[in-house]
Amino acid sequence: MVWTRRVRGAARRMFSSSISAEELLMSLC
């Protein structure tokens, strides 16, 4: 589904402060 991506994107923004850039890169890969 498409909305799932938006929900995950919003969650990543909220946790981006605690999540390191490396984890974000790994999730993107």
N, C-alpha and C positions, 0 to 999 in steps of 0.2 A: 504494500500500500504506500501511497505517497505521503499521507499525513504522518506516518511513523517516522519518516526522515525529519520532518519539522519538529516532532516531539523530541527526537534524539538530539537534534541541533540545539533546541532550547535547553535541554538538560546539560548538554556539553557546555553551553555558555554559562550556566549557573555553576557548574563544577569546574569550569576552565581555570578558576582562580586556584583551586586545590590540585587539579590534574596538571601534570608536567607536560611540556611541549612534546616530549618524546612519546608519551602515551597517546597524544592526539595524532601524531604522525603515524604511529602503529595502527591506530583505529582507522585512519584514512586508507592505509595500505591494505 
